[in-house]
Amino acid sequence: MMKTYSIDHPEKGHISYKDKKRYLWLNSVALPLFPLMGVFLFYKTGLEWTLCLPLLMNYTVLPVLDWLIGSDNNNPPEELVSQLEADSYYRVLTYITVPLHFLVLIVLAYVVGTYELSWWAILGTAIIAGGYSGLGINTAHELGHKQTTIEQLLAKICLAVPAYGHFCVEHNRGHHVLVATPEDPASSRMGESIYRFTLREIPGTFVRGWNLEKSRLQKQGKKTWSVHNDILQSYFLSILLQGSLVYAFGWIMLPFLAVHNFWAWYQLTSANYIEHYGLLREKQENGRYERCQPHHSWNANYIMSNLVLFHLERHSDHHANPIRRYQSLRNFPDIPELPNGYYGMYLLAYIPWLWYRVMDHRLLALPHIQGDLTKVNIDPKNLDRILKRYG
């Protein structure tokens, strides 16, 4: 039976709530297993193209389902959020997802390392492995924001799969501090293509994450290159995992893992690109930026893609309230809304001229911007072009 949360409020009377998506959140656990479906079909048929079926699922089926099923604007009553977040069921789902990311990489590496595959099948399998390890960054994202020892540890372990151990340090202490500002390498600017953004975001976030961790350790009187370094702890696990795959399956793992790692990182880059495109926090007279508000992130309420991404797409509430758990993230009126879920938006972003055509007008029409370019985070290299067209 579906669990009911309730309270007798002194002013509002009896309040009750049922999470109608309670068991549908299992989709977030199931999605990392989709590559195994391709492997199963490959074993049964011997057809290499079946290994690539998960790409079809991500980039065609999910966007279509988002369009067909639509959005969910429902919010849990604020008075019951503490009960909802105390329910261990939701937490366990994130815990059991962590080993699945390891399982998928190991199984796909086994297929590449033990079967005579064509180059395109190896490339496709590496991209699929990277895409689903990129989901591991999303799992680590949910875990890494929580203030329990077990969740912090699981986040570091999960980040070992895509070899992106600096993420939680950089994201929590860097991105969330400077999000939607020109100083943030993880916030895309109006007129900046995803490809130029990638060249700024991936190295920029790594350097910032390392410097933040170095500063933390120095304040504690500890050495940067030591077991106390959270980034190095995760990267050590990455070396152990991926080094074992090279040892077990030979040289073919080197190009396979190189493509895997890059594509996993690129999934995060793609998410960062669409989540804050062109949005800008106001700089106050004291030189500090205003507090991050829901309208400083692009939001999406599409049911299907949120169910497979632990509600990542309710990004507006996440940035306004970073430690809030996925099951209780809220929708707000009059906030930036994406026209499709993340996978559909990724496809759009990969075609820059089409992205600009869809998103630039949507950006300028936001209630808090209303065509005022001084309220937009604009790419300096495209400033003249944007001013000429919209100014």
Rosetta blueprint (number, residue, H / E / L):
1 M L
2 M L
3 K L
4 T E
5 Y E
6 S E
7 I E
8 D E
9 H E
10 P L
11 E L
12 K L
13 G E
14 H E
15 I E
16 S E
17 Y E
18 K E
19 D L
20 K L
21 K L
22 R L
23 Y L
24 L L
25 W L
26 L H
27 N H
28 S H
29 V H
30 A H
31 L H
32 P H
33 L H
34 F H
35 P H
36 L H
37 M H
38 G H
39 V H
40 F H
41 L H
42 F H
43 Y H
44 K H
45 T H
46 G L
47 L L
48 E H
49 W H
50 T H
51 L H
52 C H
53 L H
54 P H
55 L H
56 L H
57 M H
58 N H
59 Y H
60 T H
61 V H
62 L H
63 P H
64 V H
65 L H
66 D H
67 W H
68 L H
69 I H
70 G L
71 S E
72 D L
73 N L
74 N L
75 N L
76 P L
77 P L
78 E H
79 E H
80 L H
81 V H
82 S H
83 Q H
84 L H
85 E H
86 A H
87 D L
88 S H
89 Y H
90 Y H
91 R H
92 V H
93 L H
94 T H
95 Y H
96 I H
97 T H
98 V H
99 P H
100 L H
101 H H
102 F H
103 L H
104 V H
105 L H
106 I H
107 V H
108 L H
109 A H
110 Y H
111 V H
112 V H
113 G H
114 T H
115 Y L
116 E L
117 L L
118 S L
119 W H
120 W H
121 A H
122 I H
123 L H
124 G H
125 T H
126 A H
127 I H
128 I H
129 A H
130 G H
131 G H
132 Y H
133 S H
134 G H
135 L H
136 G H
137 I H
138 N H
139 T H
140 A H
141 H H
142 E H
143 L H
144 G H
145 H L
146 K L
147 Q L
148 T L
149 T H
150 I H
151 E H
152 Q H
153 L H
154 L H
155 A H
156 K H
157 I H
158 C H
159 L H
160 A L
161 V L
162 P L
163 A L
164 Y L
165 G L
166 H L
167 F H
168 C H
169 V H
170 E H
171 H H
172 N H
173 R H
174 G H
175 H H
176 H H
177 V H
178 L H
179 V L
180 A L
181 T L
182 P L
183 E L
184 D L
185 P L
186 A L
187 S L
188 S L
189 R L
190 M E
191 G L
192 E L
193 S L
194 I H
195 Y H
196 R H
197 F H
198 T H
199 L H
200 R H
201 E H
202 I H
203 P H
204 G H
205 T H
206 F H
207 V H
208 R H
209 G H
210 W H
211 N H
212 L H
213 E H
214 K H
215 S H
216 R H
217 L H
218 Q H
219 K H
220 Q L
221 G L
222 K L
223 K L
224 T L
225 W L
226 S L
227 V L
228 H L
229 N L
230 D H
231 I H
232 L H
233 Q H
234 S H
235 Y H
236 F H
237 L H
238 S H
239 I H
240 L H
241 L H
242 Q H
243 G H
244 S H
245 L H
246 V H
247 Y H
248 A H
249 F H
250 G L
251 W L
252 I L
253 M H
254 L H
255 P H
256 F H
257 L H
258 A H
259 V H
260 H H
261 N H
262 F H
263 W H
264 A H
265 W H
266 Y H
267 Q H
268 L H
269 T H
270 S H
271 A H
272 N H
273 Y H
274 I H
275 E H
276 H L
277 Y L
278 G L
279 L E
280 L L
281 R L
282 E L
283 K E
284 Q L
285 E L
286 N L
287 G L
288 R L
289 Y E
290 E L
291 R L
292 C L
293 Q L
294 P H
295 H H
296 H H
297 S L
298 W L
299 N E
300 A L
301 N L
302 Y E
303 I H
304 M H
305 S H
306 N H
307 L H
308 V L
309 L L
310 F L
311 H L
312 L L
313 E L
314 R L
315 H H
316 S H
317 D H
318 H H
319 H H
320 A H
321 N L
322 P L
323 I L
324 R L
325 R L
326 Y H
327 Q H
328 S H
329 L L
330 R L
331 N L
332 F L
333 P L
334 D L
335 I L
336 P L
337 E E
338 L L
339 P L
340 N L
341 G L
342 Y H
343 Y H
344 G H
345 M H
346 Y H
347 L H
348 L H
349 A H
350 Y L
351 I L
352 P H
353 W H
354 L H
355 W H
356 Y H
357 R H
358 V H
359 M H
360 D H
361 H H
362 R H
363 L H
364 L H
365 A L
366 L L
367 P L
368 H L
369 I L
370 Q L
371 G L
372 D L
373 L H
374 T H
375 K H
376 V E
377 N L
378 I E
379 D L
380 P H
381 K H
382 N H
383 L H
384 D H
385 R H
386 I H
387 L H
388 K H
389 R H
390 Y H
391 G L
